């Protein structure tokens, strides 16, 4: 029997937790497959994608900076990947490559199961309008959120996102004045920006308070408690970090590739262990 192959493609890729998460799941279920780390430069992407049609490849995860660039090289997109305009999962089926996006489902599952938050009919504020914000806003719109206010430093990018997804998404600048209009009635506030990856950074302008009754989410998982989350806690809000979204998007991809229910607890533990090893 051939050992099947999977992997994650990005540039750079050495910090990805996906190999640890997926290999733990494959091994636990006794699936004869190896999950690899594929560092692919933008100029290599097209040739590399063609190689995924090899018979021993089950599929691939796609991460920064290739989530959008990979689309023209695929045979098909799922409706959700098309709506988001980005692919994080490629499935190989008999020579055809199908692009999907599990970031959206991963976020919503974490919100529901860990945050106890049902998005339908709710008012949300998103900070940021990049790739991650697109997946999250599309997921929330799909789930029937009543309003999604997208605040971005560069207003144009937020406006493009709102125009692409339509109602209930609206665009705002990331300013104290604009946030004063949307934050007080928000039931959930999500940081999708990269501000917070470095200790001490926050996307919020100085002096802006988070609503104490809201669930406040940061999709950053390292550090596990960003300044944004610490300030939310200090304001009395409930908080949720990004590790759950990472694990649940992996679980959704795993099921698409293998047809098996993902061992989420094992994947969570592998992610925690890989993170701890990295910061040790
Ligand atoms: P990703 O795919 O991870 O979302 P991205 O597409 O590069 O990454 O988007 C990064 C997001 O973080 C953008 O919304 C960016 O705002 P701009 O579009 O105005 O650049 C936001 N961002 C990055 N650093 C920020 C900071 N210091 N303060 C506020 N927003 C920031």
py3Dmol code that shows the C-alpha trace and the ligand (Angstrom):
import py3Dmol

protein = """\
ATOM      1  CA  UNK A   1       0.000   0.000   0.000  1.00  0.00           C
ATOM      2  CA  UNK A   2       1.227   3.489  -0.831  1.00  0.00           C
ATOM      3  CA  UNK A   3       1.571   5.921   2.028  1.00  0.00           C
ATOM      4  CA  UNK A   4      -0.634   8.859   1.008  1.00  0.00           C
ATOM      5  CA  UNK A   5       0.622  12.429   1.305  1.00  0.00           C
ATOM      6  CA  UNK A   6      -0.858  15.714   2.496  1.00  0.00           C
ATOM      7  CA  UNK A   7       0.718  18.978   3.516  1.00  0.00           C
ATOM      8  CA  UNK A   8       0.580  22.691   4.022  1.00  0.00           C
ATOM      9  CA  UNK A   9       1.867  25.091   1.389  1.00  0.00           C
ATOM     10  CA  UNK A  10       2.982  28.608   2.227  1.00  0.00           C
ATOM     11  CA  UNK A  11       5.959  30.933   2.242  1.00  0.00           C
ATOM     12  CA  UNK A  12       7.504  30.944   4.779  1.00  0.00           C
ATOM     13  CA  UNK A  13       6.058  27.824   6.404  1.00  0.00           C
ATOM     14  CA  UNK A  14       8.347  26.760   9.222  1.00  0.00           C
ATOM     15  CA  UNK A  15       6.076  28.122  11.992  1.00  0.00           C
ATOM     16  CA  UNK A  16       2.923  26.294  10.854  1.00  0.00           C
ATOM     17  CA  UNK A  17       1.257  24.118  13.512  1.00  0.00           C
ATOM     18  CA  UNK A  18      -0.690  22.190  10.866  1.00  0.00           C
ATOM     19  CA  UNK A  19       1.840  19.328  10.473  1.00  0.00           C
ATOM     20  CA  UNK A  20       1.700  18.574  14.216  1.00  0.00           C
ATOM     21  CA  UNK A  21      -2.112  18.832  14.340  1.00  0.00           C
ATOM     22  CA  UNK A  22      -2.802  16.671  11.282  1.00  0.00           C
ATOM     23  CA  UNK A  23      -0.130  14.034  11.863  1.00  0.00           C
ATOM     24  CA  UNK A  24      -1.494  13.452  15.365  1.00  0.00           C
ATOM     25  CA  UNK A  25      -4.987  12.960  13.918  1.00  0.00           C
ATOM     26  CA  UNK A  26      -3.804  10.643  11.118  1.00  0.00           C
ATOM     27  CA  UNK A  27      -1.775   8.524  13.540  1.00  0.00           C
ATOM     28  CA  UNK A  28      -4.618   8.312  16.069  1.00  0.00           C
ATOM     29  CA  UNK A  29      -7.016   6.966  13.442  1.00  0.00           C
ATOM     30  CA  UNK A  30      -4.354   4.663  11.957  1.00  0.00           C
ATOM     31  CA  UNK A  31      -4.500   6.310   8.521  1.00  0.00           C
ATOM     32  CA  UNK A  32      -1.377   5.553   6.479  1.00  0.00           C
ATOM     33  CA  UNK A  33      -0.578   9.124   5.410  1.00  0.00           C
ATOM     34  CA  UNK A  34       2.150  11.669   5.980  1.00  0.00           C
ATOM     35  CA  UNK A  35       1.440  15.398   6.423  1.00  0.00           C
ATOM     36  CA  UNK A  36       4.338  17.493   5.095  1.00  0.00           C
ATOM     37  CA  UNK A  37       5.512  21.102   5.140  1.00  0.00           C
ATOM     38  CA  UNK A  38       5.780  22.573   1.634  1.00  0.00           C
ATOM     39  CA  UNK A  39       7.646  25.868   1.367  1.00  0.00           C
ATOM     40  CA  UNK A  40       6.696  27.215  -2.063  1.00  0.00           C
ATOM     41  CA  UNK A  41       7.675  30.616  -3.439  1.00  0.00           C
ATOM     42  CA  UNK A  42       5.047  32.593  -5.380  1.00  0.00           C
ATOM     43  CA  UNK A  43       6.838  31.962  -8.694  1.00  0.00           C
ATOM     44  CA  UNK A  44       6.780  28.183  -8.056  1.00  0.00           C
ATOM     45  CA  UNK A  45       3.080  28.032  -7.199  1.00  0.00           C
ATOM     46  CA  UNK A  46       1.585  27.075 -10.573  1.00  0.00           C
ATOM     47  CA  UNK A  47       4.001  24.197 -11.200  1.00  0.00           C
ATOM     48  CA  UNK A  48       3.642  23.010  -7.626  1.00  0.00           C
ATOM     49  CA  UNK A  49      -0.188  22.956  -7.832  1.00  0.00           C
ATOM     50  CA  UNK A  50      -0.027  20.838 -11.000  1.00  0.00           C
ATOM     51  CA  UNK A  51       2.022  18.309  -9.018  1.00  0.00           C
ATOM     52  CA  UNK A  52      -0.871  17.820  -6.562  1.00  0.00           C
ATOM     53  CA  UNK A  53      -2.555  15.652  -9.205  1.00  0.00           C
ATOM     54  CA  UNK A  54      -0.089  12.843  -8.369  1.00  0.00           C
ATOM     55  CA  UNK A  55      -1.943   9.676  -7.317  1.00  0.00           C
ATOM     56  CA  UNK A  56      -0.480   9.594  -3.787  1.00  0.00           C
ATOM     57  CA  UNK A  57      -1.652  13.129  -2.890  1.00  0.00           C
ATOM     58  CA  UNK A  58      -4.894  13.497  -0.904  1.00  0.00           C
ATOM     59  CA  UNK A  59      -4.800  17.275  -0.830  1.00  0.00           C
ATOM     60  CA  UNK A  60      -3.186  20.304   0.728  1.00  0.00           C
ATOM     61  CA  UNK A  61      -3.707  23.203   3.048  1.00  0.00           C
ATOM     62  CA  UNK A  62      -2.848  26.603   1.623  1.00  0.00           C
ATOM     63  CA  UNK A  63      -1.679  29.449   3.791  1.00  0.00           C
ATOM     64  CA  UNK A  64      -0.159  32.918   3.540  1.00  0.00           C
ATOM     65  CA  UNK A  65       0.593  34.286   0.949  1.00  0.00           C
ATOM     66  CA  UNK A  66      -1.063  31.861  -1.512  1.00  0.00           C
ATOM     67  CA  UNK A  67      -4.738  31.656  -0.457  1.00  0.00           C
ATOM     68  CA  UNK A  68      -5.952  33.853  -3.316  1.00  0.00           C
ATOM     69  CA  UNK A  69      -3.145  33.323  -5.830  1.00  0.00           C
ATOM     70  CA  UNK A  70      -3.825  29.570  -5.993  1.00  0.00           C
ATOM     71  CA  UNK A  71      -7.393  29.969  -7.322  1.00  0.00           C
ATOM     72  CA  UNK A  72      -6.656  30.230 -11.086  1.00  0.00           C
ATOM     73  CA  UNK A  73      -4.698  26.955 -10.993  1.00  0.00           C
ATOM     74  CA  UNK A  74      -7.582  24.846  -9.583  1.00  0.00           C
ATOM     75  CA  UNK A  75     -10.275  22.946 -11.515  1.00  0.00           C
ATOM     76  CA  UNK A  76     -13.192  23.856  -9.292  1.00  0.00           C
ATOM     77  CA  UNK A  77     -14.164  25.942  -6.231  1.00  0.00           C
ATOM     78  CA  UNK A  78     -16.842  25.232  -3.636  1.00  0.00           C
ATOM     79  CA  UNK A  79     -19.529  27.959  -3.420  1.00  0.00           C
ATOM     80  CA  UNK A  80     -18.141  29.075  -0.043  1.00  0.00           C
ATOM     81  CA  UNK A  81     -14.543  29.374  -1.309  1.00  0.00           C
ATOM     82  CA  UNK A  82     -15.907  31.379  -4.248  1.00  0.00           C
ATOM     83  CA  UNK A  83     -17.884  33.691  -1.927  1.00  0.00           C
ATOM     84  CA  UNK A  84     -14.819  34.240   0.260  1.00  0.00           C
ATOM     85  CA  UNK A  85     -12.431  34.560  -2.664  1.00  0.00           C
ATOM     86  CA  UNK A  86      -9.770  32.487  -0.883  1.00  0.00           C
ATOM     87  CA  UNK A  87      -8.816  28.821  -0.567  1.00  0.00           C
ATOM     88  CA  UNK A  88      -7.230  27.202   2.497  1.00  0.00           C
ATOM     89  CA  UNK A  89      -7.912  23.578   1.523  1.00  0.00           C
ATOM     90  CA  UNK A  90      -7.362  21.750  -1.773  1.00  0.00           C
ATOM     91  CA  UNK A  91      -8.897  18.322  -2.261  1.00  0.00           C
ATOM     92  CA  UNK A  92      -7.503  15.975  -4.917  1.00  0.00           C
ATOM     93  CA  UNK A  93     -10.202  13.753  -6.449  1.00  0.00           C
ATOM     94  CA  UNK A  94      -9.156  11.561  -9.382  1.00  0.00           C
ATOM     95  CA  UNK A  95      -6.958  14.128 -11.055  1.00  0.00           C
ATOM     96  CA  UNK A  96      -9.193  17.108 -10.274  1.00  0.00           C
ATOM     97  CA  UNK A  97      -8.284  19.798  -7.760  1.00  0.00           C
ATOM     98  CA  UNK A  98     -11.124  21.365  -5.788  1.00  0.00           C
ATOM     99  CA  UNK A  99     -10.576  24.518  -3.704  1.00  0.00           C
ATOM    100  CA  UNK A 100     -12.475  24.846  -0.436  1.00  0.00           C
ATOM    101  CA  UNK A 101     -12.300  27.126   2.594  1.00  0.00           C
ATOM    102  CA  UNK A 102     -12.583  25.742   6.126  1.00  0.00           C
ATOM    103  CA  UNK A 103     -11.414  28.921   7.918  1.00  0.00           C
ATOM    104  CA  UNK A 104     -15.042  30.086   7.892  1.00  0.00           C
ATOM    105  CA  UNK A 105     -16.450  26.872   9.381  1.00  0.00           C
ATOM    106  CA  UNK A 106     -13.574  26.717  11.878  1.00  0.00           C
ATOM    107  CA  UNK A 107     -14.338  30.199  13.129  1.00  0.00           C
ATOM    108  CA  UNK A 108     -18.074  29.597  13.490  1.00  0.00           C
ATOM    109  CA  UNK A 109     -17.584  26.251  15.263  1.00  0.00           C
ATOM    110  CA  UNK A 110     -15.178  27.845  17.756  1.00  0.00           C
ATOM    111  CA  UNK A 111     -17.622  30.718  18.290  1.00  0.00           C
ATOM    112  CA  UNK A 112     -20.481  28.287  18.974  1.00  0.00           C
ATOM    113  CA  UNK A 113     -18.743  25.526  20.923  1.00  0.00           C
ATOM    114  CA  UNK A 114     -16.154  27.510  22.870  1.00  0.00           C
ATOM    115  CA  UNK A 115     -17.738  30.976  22.927  1.00  0.00           C
ATOM    116  CA  UNK A 116     -21.321  29.733  23.376  1.00  0.00           C
ATOM    117  CA  UNK A 117     -22.299  32.334  20.784  1.00  0.00           C
ATOM    118  CA  UNK A 118     -24.943  31.777  18.095  1.00  0.00           C
ATOM    119  CA  UNK A 119     -24.347  34.328  15.298  1.00  0.00           C
ATOM    120  CA  UNK A 120     -27.826  34.240  13.784  1.00  0.00           C
ATOM    121  CA  UNK A 121     -29.637  37.559  14.267  1.00  0.00           C
ATOM    122  CA  UNK A 122     -26.709  39.090  16.188  1.00  0.00           C
ATOM    123  CA  UNK A 123     -24.742  42.323  15.799  1.00  0.00           C
ATOM    124  CA  UNK A 124     -21.003  41.950  15.311  1.00  0.00           C
ATOM    125  CA  UNK A 125     -17.983  44.197  14.851  1.00  0.00           C
ATOM    126  CA  UNK A 126     -14.929  42.980  12.926  1.00  0.00           C
ATOM    127  CA  UNK A 127     -11.596  44.773  13.114  1.00  0.00           C
ATOM    128  CA  UNK A 128      -9.621  44.345   9.876  1.00  0.00           C
ATOM    129  CA  UNK A 129     -10.556  43.662   6.255  1.00  0.00           C
ATOM    130  CA  UNK A 130      -7.807  41.290   5.036  1.00  0.00           C
ATOM    131  CA  UNK A 131      -8.039  37.651   4.020  1.00  0.00           C
ATOM    132  CA  UNK A 132      -9.031  36.401   7.463  1.00  0.00           C
ATOM    133  CA  UNK A 133     -11.752  39.051   7.761  1.00  0.00           C
ATOM    134  CA  UNK A 134     -13.165  38.016   4.383  1.00  0.00           C
ATOM    135  CA  UNK A 135     -13.589  34.387   5.480  1.00  0.00           C
ATOM    136  CA  UNK A 136     -15.091  35.386   8.823  1.00  0.00           C
ATOM    137  CA  UNK A 137     -17.465  38.017   7.424  1.00  0.00           C
ATOM    138  CA  UNK A 138     -18.662  35.586   4.729  1.00  0.00           C
ATOM    139  CA  UNK A 139     -19.236  32.892   7.359  1.00  0.00           C
ATOM    140  CA  UNK A 140     -21.181  35.243   9.624  1.00  0.00           C
ATOM    141  CA  UNK A 141     -23.305  36.546   6.747  1.00  0.00           C
ATOM    142  CA  UNK A 142     -23.995  32.923   5.716  1.00  0.00           C
ATOM    143  CA  UNK A 143     -25.067  32.141   9.303  1.00  0.00           C
ATOM    144  CA  UNK A 144     -27.590  34.985   9.284  1.00  0.00           C
ATOM    145  CA  UNK A 145     -25.908  37.647  11.437  1.00  0.00           C
ATOM    146  CA  UNK A 146     -28.087  40.779  11.618  1.00  0.00           C
ATOM    147  CA  UNK A 147     -25.231  43.251  11.170  1.00  0.00           C
ATOM    148  CA  UNK A 148     -21.484  43.000  10.574  1.00  0.00           C
ATOM    149  CA  UNK A 149     -19.575  46.290  10.929  1.00  0.00           C
ATOM    150  CA  UNK A 150     -16.135  45.958   9.354  1.00  0.00           C
ATOM    151  CA  UNK A 151     -13.656  48.567  10.602  1.00  0.00           C
ATOM    152  CA  UNK A 152     -10.353  48.865   8.792  1.00  0.00           C
ATOM    153  CA  UNK A 153      -7.413  51.259   8.891  1.00  0.00           C
ATOM    154  CA  UNK A 154      -7.598  51.506   5.109  1.00  0.00           C
ATOM    155  CA  UNK A 155     -11.305  52.235   4.574  1.00  0.00           C
ATOM    156  CA  UNK A 156     -11.263  51.264   0.889  1.00  0.00           C
ATOM    157  CA  UNK A 157     -10.431  47.659   1.670  1.00  0.00           C
ATOM    158  CA  UNK A 158     -13.396  47.468   4.074  1.00  0.00           C
ATOM    159  CA  UNK A 159     -15.623  49.039   1.422  1.00  0.00           C
ATOM    160  CA  UNK A 160     -14.562  46.435  -1.138  1.00  0.00           C
ATOM    161  CA  UNK A 161     -15.375  43.670   1.332  1.00  0.00           C
ATOM    162  CA  UNK A 162     -18.814  45.165   2.071  1.00  0.00           C
ATOM    163  CA  UNK A 163     -19.542  45.589  -1.639  1.00  0.00           C
ATOM    164  CA  UNK A 164     -18.511  41.988  -2.317  1.00  0.00           C
ATOM    165  CA  UNK A 165     -20.629  40.440   0.465  1.00  0.00           C
ATOM    166  CA  UNK A 166     -23.500  42.971   0.479  1.00  0.00           C
ATOM    167  CA  UNK A 167     -25.969  43.340   3.353  1.00  0.00           C
ATOM    168  CA  UNK A 168     -25.503  42.802   6.350  1.00  0.00           C
ATOM    169  CA  UNK A 169     -21.824  43.909   6.004  1.00  0.00           C
ATOM    170  CA  UNK A 170     -21.017  47.613   6.315  1.00  0.00           C
ATOM    171  CA  UNK A 171     -17.643  49.368   6.126  1.00  0.00           C
ATOM    172  CA  UNK A 172     -16.189  51.843   8.620  1.00  0.00           C
ATOM    173  CA  UNK A 173     -12.787  53.374   9.307  1.00  0.00           C
ATOM    174  CA  UNK A 174     -10.852  52.110  12.336  1.00  0.00           C
ATOM    175  CA  UNK A 175     -11.262  55.367  14.262  1.00  0.00           C
ATOM    176  CA  UNK A 176     -12.435  56.293  17.757  1.00  0.00           C
ATOM    177  CA  UNK A 177     -15.470  58.123  16.318  1.00  0.00           C
ATOM    178  CA  UNK A 178     -16.589  55.305  14.044  1.00  0.00           C
ATOM    179  CA  UNK A 179     -16.115  52.680  16.762  1.00  0.00           C
ATOM    180  CA  UNK A 180     -18.155  54.821  19.176  1.00  0.00           C
ATOM    181  CA  UNK A 181     -21.108  54.317  16.822  1.00  0.00           C
ATOM    182  CA  UNK A 182     -20.858  50.513  16.436  1.00  0.00           C
ATOM    183  CA  UNK A 183     -19.180  49.063  19.560  1.00  0.00           C
ATOM    184  CA  UNK A 184     -21.806  49.904  22.231  1.00  0.00           C
ATOM    185  CA  UNK A 185     -24.471  47.711  20.593  1.00  0.00           C
ATOM    186  CA  UNK A 186     -22.077  44.928  19.473  1.00  0.00           C
ATOM    187  CA  UNK A 187     -22.712  41.478  20.916  1.00  0.00           C
ATOM    188  CA  UNK A 188     -19.430  40.125  19.576  1.00  0.00           C
ATOM    189  CA  UNK A 189     -16.192  41.918  18.579  1.00  0.00           C
ATOM    190  CA  UNK A 190     -13.518  40.094  16.561  1.00  0.00           C
ATOM    191  CA  UNK A 191      -9.916  41.122  15.898  1.00  0.00           C
ATOM    192  CA  UNK A 192      -8.899  39.730  12.504  1.00  0.00           C
ATOM    193  CA  UNK A 193      -5.912  42.067  12.078  1.00  0.00           C
ATOM    194  CA  UNK A 194      -2.321  41.056  12.633  1.00  0.00           C
ATOM    195  CA  UNK A 195      -1.957  43.755  15.309  1.00  0.00           C
ATOM    196  CA  UNK A 196      -1.251  41.704  18.438  1.00  0.00           C
ATOM    197  CA  UNK A 197       1.121  39.124  16.959  1.00  0.00           C
ATOM    198  CA  UNK A 198       3.814  41.162  18.659  1.00  0.00           C
ATOM    199  CA  UNK A 199       3.374  41.616  22.395  1.00  0.00           C
ATOM    200  CA  UNK A 200       1.859  44.980  23.323  1.00  0.00           C
ATOM    201  CA  UNK A 201       0.256  45.746  19.934  1.00  0.00           C
ATOM    202  CA  UNK A 202      -3.493  46.277  19.660  1.00  0.00           C
ATOM    203  CA  UNK A 203      -5.709  47.294  16.729  1.00  0.00           C
ATOM    204  CA  UNK A 204      -7.826  49.620  18.904  1.00  0.00           C
ATOM    205  CA  UNK A 205      -7.133  53.353  19.014  1.00  0.00           C
ATOM    206  CA  UNK A 206      -6.111  54.521  22.508  1.00  0.00           C
ATOM    207  CA  UNK A 207      -8.976  55.029  24.922  1.00  0.00           C
ATOM    208  CA  UNK A 208     -11.571  52.961  23.024  1.00  0.00           C
ATOM    209  CA  UNK A 209     -13.411  50.692  25.476  1.00  0.00           C
ATOM    210  CA  UNK A 210     -14.823  47.287  24.578  1.00  0.00           C
ATOM    211  CA  UNK A 211     -18.465  46.569  25.494  1.00  0.00           C
ATOM    212  CA  UNK A 212     -18.579  44.598  28.788  1.00  0.00           C
ATOM    213  CA  UNK A 213     -21.540  42.447  27.694  1.00  0.00           C
ATOM    214  CA  UNK A 214     -19.910  41.259  24.463  1.00  0.00           C
ATOM    215  CA  UNK A 215     -17.930  38.175  23.537  1.00  0.00           C
ATOM    216  CA  UNK A 216     -14.506  39.484  22.430  1.00  0.00           C
ATOM    217  CA  UNK A 217     -12.527  37.257  20.063  1.00  0.00           C
ATOM    218  CA  UNK A 218      -8.950  37.470  18.800  1.00  0.00           C
ATOM    219  CA  UNK A 219      -8.071  35.062  15.988  1.00  0.00           C
ATOM    220  CA  UNK A 220      -4.400  35.356  16.974  1.00  0.00           C
ATOM    221  CA  UNK A 221      -3.363  32.222  18.921  1.00  0.00           C
ATOM    222  CA  UNK A 222       0.242  33.145  19.668  1.00  0.00           C
ATOM    223  CA  UNK A 223       0.500  34.899  22.065  1.00  0.00           C
ATOM    224  CA  UNK A 224      -2.546  33.120  23.567  1.00  0.00           C
ATOM    225  CA  UNK A 225      -3.716  36.223  25.442  1.00  0.00           C
ATOM    226  CA  UNK A 226      -3.105  39.325  23.360  1.00  0.00           C
ATOM    227  CA  UNK A 227      -3.269  42.839  24.753  1.00  0.00           C
ATOM    228  CA  UNK A 228      -6.660  43.142  22.990  1.00  0.00           C
ATOM    229  CA  UNK A 229      -8.019  40.177  24.998  1.00  0.00           C
ATOM    230  CA  UNK A 230      -6.481  41.386  28.243  1.00  0.00           C
ATOM    231  CA  UNK A 231      -8.135  44.789  27.808  1.00  0.00           C
ATOM    232  CA  UNK A 232     -11.441  43.099  26.990  1.00  0.00           C
ATOM    233  CA  UNK A 233     -11.212  41.047  30.189  1.00  0.00           C
ATOM    234  CA  UNK A 234     -10.405  44.169  32.171  1.00  0.00           C
ATOM    235  CA  UNK A 235     -13.554  45.770  30.701  1.00  0.00           C
ATOM    236  CA  UNK A 236     -15.588  42.793  31.951  1.00  0.00           C
ATOM    237  CA  UNK A 237     -16.108  41.063  28.591  1.00  0.00           C
ATOM    238  CA  UNK A 238     -15.911  37.319  27.920  1.00  0.00           C
ATOM    239  CA  UNK A 239     -12.984  36.423  25.654  1.00  0.00           C
ATOM    240  CA  UNK A 240     -11.952  33.757  23.148  1.00  0.00           C
ATOM    241  CA  UNK A 241      -8.495  33.238  21.589  1.00  0.00           C
ATOM    242  CA  UNK A 242      -7.654  31.908  18.128  1.00  0.00           C
ATOM    243  CA  UNK A 243      -6.437  28.380  18.830  1.00  0.00           C
ATOM    244  CA  UNK A 244      -9.945  26.928  18.555  1.00  0.00           C
ATOM    245  CA  UNK A 245     -10.442  28.403  15.086  1.00  0.00           C
ATOM    246  CA  UNK A 246      -7.111  26.903  13.992  1.00  0.00           C
ATOM    247  CA  UNK A 247      -7.976  23.449  15.340  1.00  0.00           C
ATOM    248  CA  UNK A 248     -11.545  23.436  13.985  1.00  0.00           C
ATOM    249  CA  UNK A 249     -10.483  24.540  10.491  1.00  0.00           C
ATOM    250  CA  UNK A 250      -7.969  21.687  10.587  1.00  0.00           C
ATOM    251  CA  UNK A 251     -10.705  19.296  11.738  1.00  0.00           C
ATOM    252  CA  UNK A 252     -12.967  20.351   8.867  1.00  0.00           C
ATOM    253  CA  UNK A 253     -10.165  19.900   6.295  1.00  0.00           C
ATOM    254  CA  UNK A 254      -9.262  16.514   7.785  1.00  0.00           C
ATOM    255  CA  UNK A 255     -12.826  15.268   7.349  1.00  0.00           C
ATOM    256  CA  UNK A 256     -12.962  16.513   3.740  1.00  0.00           C
ATOM    257  CA  UNK A 257      -9.752  14.614   2.872  1.00  0.00           C
ATOM    258  CA  UNK A 258     -10.311  11.404   4.818  1.00  0.00           C
ATOM    259  CA  UNK A 259     -14.096  11.111   5.157  1.00  0.00           C
ATOM    260  CA  UNK A 260     -13.531  10.431   8.853  1.00  0.00           C
ATOM    261  CA  UNK A 261     -14.663  12.362  11.899  1.00  0.00           C
ATOM    262  CA  UNK A 262     -11.684  14.361  13.157  1.00  0.00           C
ATOM    263  CA  UNK A 263     -10.323  13.554  16.631  1.00  0.00           C
ATOM    264  CA  UNK A 264     -10.602  17.146  17.815  1.00  0.00           C
ATOM    265  CA  UNK A 265      -9.283  16.608  21.351  1.00  0.00           C
ATOM    266  CA  UNK A 266      -6.135  14.941  19.971  1.00  0.00           C
ATOM    267  CA  UNK A 267      -5.662  17.784  17.478  1.00  0.00           C
ATOM    268  CA  UNK A 268      -6.102  20.398  20.209  1.00  0.00           C
ATOM    269  CA  UNK A 269      -3.528  18.703  22.401  1.00  0.00           C
ATOM    270  CA  UNK A 270      -1.048  18.436  19.493  1.00  0.00           C
ATOM    271  CA  UNK A 271      -1.491  22.145  18.749  1.00  0.00           C
ATOM    272  CA  UNK A 272      -0.897  23.082  22.399  1.00  0.00           C
ATOM    273  CA  UNK A 273       2.175  20.866  22.585  1.00  0.00           C
ATOM    274  CA  UNK A 274       3.660  22.239  19.346  1.00  0.00           C
ATOM    275  CA  UNK A 275       3.071  25.797  20.555  1.00  0.00           C
ATOM    276  CA  UNK A 276       4.694  25.090  23.916  1.00  0.00           C
ATOM    277  CA  UNK A 277       7.699  23.472  22.204  1.00  0.00           C
ATOM    278  CA  UNK A 278       8.051  26.516  19.996  1.00  0.00           C
ATOM    279  CA  UNK A 279       8.118  29.005  22.852  1.00  0.00           C
ATOM    280  CA  UNK A 280      10.345  26.807  25.044  1.00  0.00           C
TER     281      UNK A 280
END
"""
ligand_1 = """\
31
LIG
P -4.757 38.211 6.757
O -4.844 37.400 5.502
O -4.084 37.497 7.906
O -6.048 38.830 7.162
P -3.809 40.623 5.473
O -4.648 40.292 4.294
O -2.418 41.096 5.257
O -3.701 39.380 6.444
O -4.617 41.699 6.355
C -4.083 42.257 7.502
C -5.175 43.105 8.186
O -4.627 43.616 9.408
C -5.617 44.308 7.400
O -6.971 44.585 7.692
C -4.705 45.423 7.937
O -5.227 46.729 7.791
P -4.922 47.588 6.422
O -5.746 46.966 5.347
O -5.375 48.954 6.768
O -3.436 47.467 6.197
C -4.717 45.045 9.398
N -3.602 45.578 10.190
C -2.308 45.188 10.170
N -1.584 45.859 11.084
C -2.444 46.713 11.721
C -2.315 47.662 12.788
N -1.143 47.908 13.384
N -3.433 48.329 13.175
C -4.624 48.101 12.594
N -4.812 47.210 11.579
C -3.748 46.526 11.155
"""
view = py3Dmol.view(width=600, height=400)
view.addModel(protein, "pdb")
view.setStyle({"model": 0}, {"cartoon": {"style": "trace"}})
view.addModel(ligand_1, "xyz")
view.setStyle({"model": 1}, {"stick": {}})
view.zoomTo()
view.show()
